[in-house]
Amino acid sequence: MTPLLESTSRGSATRTVLVGRNRAGYWVALEQGGSFGGLFVNRTQALKYALFENGGHPESIIEVTREIELEIRTSP
């Protein structure tokens, strides 16, 4: 899985985005496949980002109760 900070392409398929807190208490929005993600100070901004990135499909946003982390990996 290679999460990015921004989505480079938005396909026609609806993307599922997980929203929850990380161990430091910040809010994370992360596309289920790791295509994009972001770190936020509050829930509202994380949900707004998730809705924008998944093409406006609130039914495809899942708020999780477990901790989730945003990992950024770069290709060599």
C-alpha positions as a Python dict, from the first residue, in 0.01 Angstrom:
ca = {
    (1, 'M'): (0, 0, 0),
    (2, 'T'): (138, 338, -102),
    (3, 'P'): (-74, 627, 29),
    (4, 'L'): (-29, 970, -124),
    (5, 'L'): (-126, 1309, 9),
    (6, 'E'): (-324, 1396, -302),
    (7, 'S'): (-511, 1195, -558),
    (8, 'T'): (-345, 1224, -897),
    (9, 'S'): (-642, 1084, -1087),
    (10, 'R'): (-1008, 1046, -1010),
    (11, 'G'): (-1158, 749, -1191),
    (12, 'S'): (-1528, 690, -1239),
    (13, 'A'): (-1534, 416, -973),
    (14, 'T'): (-1645, 519, -626),
    (15, 'R'): (-1361, 499, -376),
    (16, 'T'): (-1411, 391, -17),
    (17, 'V'): (-1243, 624, 231),
    (18, 'L'): (-1172, 534, 593),
    (19, 'V'): (-1186, 817, 846),
    (20, 'G'): (-1063, 785, 1204),
    (21, 'R'): (-804, 898, 1454),
    (22, 'N'): (-437, 808, 1470),
    (23, 'R'): (-250, 730, 1791),
    (24, 'A'): (-160, 1100, 1835),
    (25, 'G'): (-529, 1199, 1820),
    (26, 'Y'): (-524, 1360, 1475),
    (27, 'W'): (-789, 1273, 1220),
    (28, 'V'): (-691, 1062, 920),
    (29, 'A'): (-876, 1016, 591),
    (30, 'L'): (-735, 724, 393),
    (31, 'E'): (-858, 567, 70),
    (32, 'Q'): (-900, 196, 134),
    (33, 'G'): (-650, 97, -135),
    (34, 'G'): (-398, 359, -27),
    (35, 'S'): (-431, 584, -334),
    (36, 'F'): (-467, 900, -130),
    (37, 'G'): (-497, 1021, 225),
    (38, 'G'): (-460, 1317, 454),
    (39, 'L'): (-400, 1419, 814),
    (40, 'F'): (-637, 1667, 979),
    (41, 'V'): (-684, 1851, 1307),
    (42, 'N'): (-1059, 1789, 1319),
    (43, 'R'): (-1321, 1540, 1202),
    (44, 'T'): (-1510, 1791, 989),
    (45, 'Q'): (-1209, 1863, 769),
    (46, 'A'): (-1127, 1491, 735),
    (47, 'L'): (-1483, 1417, 622),
    (48, 'K'): (-1486, 1713, 383),
    (49, 'Y'): (-1163, 1589, 223),
    (50, 'A'): (-1292, 1231, 201),
    (51, 'L'): (-1613, 1347, 34),
    (52, 'F'): (-1424, 1560, -217),
    (53, 'E'): (-1173, 1288, -303),
    (54, 'N'): (-1431, 1011, -349),
    (55, 'G'): (-1643, 1217, -587),
    (56, 'G'): (-1917, 1320, -344),
    (57, 'H'): (-2033, 977, -226),
    (58, 'P'): (-2103, 995, 150),
    (59, 'E'): (-2216, 631, 147),
    (60, 'S'): (-1856, 533, 63),
    (61, 'I'): (-1704, 698, 371),
    (62, 'I'): (-1652, 467, 667),
    (63, 'E'): (-1573, 610, 1008),
    (64, 'V'): (-1361, 359, 1198),
    (65, 'T'): (-1321, 328, 1574),
    (66, 'R'): (-977, 163, 1561),
    (67, 'E'): (-663, 371, 1517),
    (68, 'I'): (-552, 427, 1160),
    (69, 'E'): (-223, 573, 1046),
    (70, 'L'): (-130, 769, 737),
    (71, 'E'): (183, 619, 585),
    (72, 'I'): (369, 793, 307),
    (73, 'R'): (610, 582, 107),
    (74, 'T'): (819, 703, -181),
    (75, 'S'): (921, 493, -478),
    (76, 'P'): (1297, 444, -520),
}
